[in-house]
């Protein structure tokens, strides 16, 4: 059984696997801020999800197909580690 480190992921709407759990961007932000000490932008989280084969939801304010604000390379590992701790990757 996987430990959730005191964070409670929310059920997905079936985008990935039925019954799978996925943390919200807010939960990921709180965990990243608590451990590495910076608050990631939601667009950075979406970019790291995309780089790791997850299908993030399309933001309602997104314009076009490209990334306006990609995640800086030095921030990616902390976000990726958090996704891993949540069991998302």
Secondary structure, 3 states (H helix, E strand, C coil): CCCCCCCCCEECCCCCCCCCEECCHHHHHHHHHHHCCCCCCHHHHHHHHHHCCCCCCCCCCCCCCCCCCCCCHHHHHHHHHHHHHCCCC
